[in-house]
Amino acid sequence: MKKDLKDLIEAKRQIDSILHKLRETLKTLHAKEQKDRYKSQITLAERRIQALEIAVQLLEDEILKQHDC
């Protein structure tokens, strides 16, 4: 399933927005007084950030590949 360059750029923009919101959420969770109560939410947010960062890298690679063609 090949997507055009415009679709890939928009997908990256959307994921970047989600990443920004997740990072802000993570900051908020880390700032809580009883951080241990939020351990599972912190772990989930960190894992989602890692997964989305991988997705962004793959999108960037594909965008560069299509842009060079």
C-alpha positions as CSV (number, residue, x, y, z in Angstrom):
1,M,0.0,0.0,0.0
2,K,1.9,3.0,-1.3
3,K,0.9,6.4,0.1
4,D,1.7,9.6,-1.7
5,L,4.0,12.2,-0.2
6,K,1.2,14.5,0.9
7,D,-0.4,11.7,3.0
8,L,2.9,10.8,4.6
9,I,3.7,14.4,5.6
10,E,0.2,14.8,7.1
11,A,0.5,11.5,9.0
12,K,3.9,12.7,10.4
13,R,2.3,16.1,11.4
14,Q,-0.5,14.3,13.2
15,I,1.9,11.9,15.0
16,D,4.1,14.9,16.0
17,S,1.0,16.5,17.6
18,I,0.2,13.4,19.5
19,L,3.8,13.1,20.7
20,H,3.7,16.7,21.9
21,K,0.6,16.0,24.0
22,L,1.9,12.7,25.4
23,R,5.2,14.4,26.4
24,E,3.2,17.1,28.2
25,T,1.1,14.5,29.9
26,L,4.3,12.7,31.0
27,K,5.7,15.9,32.5
28,T,2.4,16.3,34.4
29,L,2.5,12.8,35.7
30,H,6.2,13.1,36.8
31,A,5.3,16.3,38.7
32,K,2.6,14.6,40.8
33,E,3.4,14.4,44.5
34,Q,2.7,10.7,44.8
35,K,4.4,9.6,41.6
36,D,4.3,5.9,42.5
37,R,0.5,6.0,42.2
38,Y,0.9,6.9,38.5
39,K,3.6,4.4,37.7
40,S,1.5,2.4,35.2
41,Q,0.3,5.5,33.4
42,I,3.9,6.8,33.2
43,T,5.1,3.5,31.8
44,L,2.3,3.4,29.3
45,A,3.0,7.0,28.2
46,E,6.7,6.3,27.8
47,R,6.0,3.2,25.7
48,R,3.6,5.0,23.5
49,I,6.2,7.8,23.0
50,Q,8.8,5.2,22.0
51,A,6.4,3.6,19.6
52,L,5.4,6.9,18.0
53,E,9.0,8.0,17.7
54,I,9.7,4.8,15.7
55,A,6.7,5.6,13.5
56,V,8.0,9.2,12.9
57,Q,11.4,7.9,12.0
58,L,9.9,5.4,9.5
59,L,7.7,8.1,8.0
60,E,10.7,10.5,7.7
61,D,12.7,7.8,5.9
62,E,9.8,7.1,3.5
63,I,9.3,10.9,2.9
64,L,13.0,11.3,2.1
65,K,12.9,8.3,-0.2
66,Q,9.8,9.6,-2.1
67,H,11.2,13.1,-2.2
68,D,14.4,11.9,-3.8
69,C,12.6,10.0,-6.6
